[in-house]
Amino acid sequence: MTQIQTNSDSPTDSQSDANKRMYHGFTGAVSYASLVIAIAASASAVGAIVIWQLTRRWDLTQQFALRLMCLSAASGLCVAIAAWLTGWRSPSLFYFRVHRADWVAMLGLTVGYASAYFWIQYSAPISSQGQSSVIKTLEIQGPTINDQDFDLADMQGKVLLVDFWATWCGPCIAELPNVRKVYDKYHEHGLDVVGISLDENKAALKAFLQEHDEPWPQIFYEEQGKTGFSNPLAVKHGINAIPAIYLIDRQGNLLAGNLRGEKMELEIAKALDRPAPFVSLQSRIQKALFSLAMGIFVSVMQGTWWLAITLSIVATTILAIIVKPHRSLSTTTTN
């Protein structure tokens, strides 16, 4: 009798070989995160090159590149945490299938960066009533871009909107149509506006204003060491993020801060004793979504990077623990 011997792998051996070919666990999560960081860093470099080609401004290009590198690092950390805690497994790092870890990491980043923005905006500088808990009064006096002097004392009897901004600040540019809207609507009722530019270059500021008509004065310091966030008025009032828009009443008292869009118009109408504009539910929803998007953008480009990364890690960890698949307690073992 001839004995036939068949060599076949047991299910356990096959499963073991499959596990060896899979990226999973802590090392798999680190490998996946490294790939994400590499892709994000490459995209940041390309974006920086584009910014340089468009603006030829090294300061803006450097800021853009550094901020996106911070975002790349945050993305990698969140992906690593999410992949590790949610049990991410993949036969290849380039296996393009969206896993729950990807959704957790993206949501964690969104929550983290949005929370960092609103934390800064609505914690110490501004109280729940919209009043500044640090800045009680604004003392606005300085040279304008037209070589004149501006003094808040000369504006007694006027409601004044003070806008800290810069031409390199995307959210500032996005807010300018709202500032122009309230100026055109309420100027004849006693509203005036003054801009405080944190630009680095006077020629660039003038060129921008020639293309965008803003009829109000612009305070600008061109001396070395007084541009950007080193602007004496920004330093004096603790301005570390822009746009920063404040409203001053007819007696020179600070009424409100962190004004944007419809909130700005509501506060101005109230200060001037004018009827409040109607705000529809759809408009409120759109405003909330826009505020969220702009908050994330500001947090990425101008916010406190370490706070954003820390909150992103915390949010990702909590979300990953919540969605982590749990084994049933009633597992049986078959011998």
Secondary structure, 3 states (H helix, E strand, C coil): CCCCCCCCCCHHHHHHHHHHCCEEHHHHHHHHHHHHHHHHHHHHHHHHHHHHHHHCCHHHHHHHHHHHHHHHHHHHHHHHHHHHHHCCEECCCCCCCCCHHHHHHHHHHHHHHHHHHHHHHHCCCECCCCCECCCCCCCCEEEECCCCEEEHHHHCCCEEEEEEECCCCHHHHHHHHHHHHHHHHHHHHCEEEEEEECCCCHHHHHHHHHHCCCCCCEECCCCCCCCHHHCHHHHHCCCCCCCEEEEECCCCCEEECCCCHHHHHHHHHHHCCCCCCCCCHHHHHHHHHHHHHHHHHHHHHCCCHHHHHHHHHHHHHHHHHHHCCCCCCCCCCCC
